Amino acid sequence: MMPMTRVSLVALFLVACATAQARDDKHPAPNSAALEPFKQLAGEWVGKANFGGQPVDARIVYKVTSAGSAVVETMDPGGSHEMITVIHQDGDALGLTHYCAIGNQPHMKAKPKAGDKSVAFEFVDASNLRSPKDMHMHSVTFTFVDKDTLKTEWTNFNDGKAAETAVFEMKRKK
């Protein structure tokens, strides 16, 4: 590549970055009241998860990202079953994609109302799911007990029906 071409590419890149920054200043990420309780989860949480009557220690980290337009939940960070869930505004609803350890990515939606203490996400579709009867997370309900207490209930479907619910009872780590 000629030196002038490299300089031109760098200049083009810098112009694109400046344009994107200017666009962000004029059109900030949507500030959804429905997403606010999830943003307030930012930080580390510890507690117990109950899988079929077997309580196990649980650790979850929440991070606000993408200029405040998404919240990333990391379950078992650094562990052998680390999973990521991304929550974001999706039109007049909240969207959720769960990157599951079983290898599929369920997409869910919720339409919370102002003041709701619980937000229930329901299955819409999934990536890497051959059939809706294949095992997948089908729903999750987040219950905001208080600013330092969170309960989540994840329902797994198999063979087209509810198979198991995992309940997480978490406290903000201080």
Phi, psi and omega in degrees: 000139181287148180304322180295324180294318177299316179298318179297319179295318178297316179298317178299317179299314180296321177295317180298318179297316179295320178296317179297319179296318178296320179295320179297321179294325181277330183229075182294164178303145179303136180259085184275128175298328181293330180279340185305314179300328178288323177297325181292349178282350185314127180130193184256140181233142178227154179171212182236144172243137180246114179247105177057040178086001180253100178286137177226153176295142181227147176223132180224139176241133176248139180221132174274133184218180176053054178056034177083008184264357180211154175237129179255126175256127177244112177271138178052052183304128180079355181274177183287343179240033179304135177224150181242139172231134179244127180245134184205165175290139177222086185066234179268010180238176169256139176253153179217133171237126181253117179270092193277150178294341178277359169099006174242170185229086178295140175250131182229162177224153175220150175235074181289155176254154180306134178087355178298134175274340179236143176234118183254116177265137180237146182304135174247306178195186180205151170273150177059036176237110183293323183214147176299346178277345177294154181298132177195158171287129187251333179202159174210137175242126175261125176244117181271090185295308172204184187296343182240010181225128181227138174235131175234145178232113182256124179252125181263134175255145173212138181058033175082007180216163180302132183246318184202148175240130175256127182248125177251126174243109192240149174236143177295131178281130182247000000 
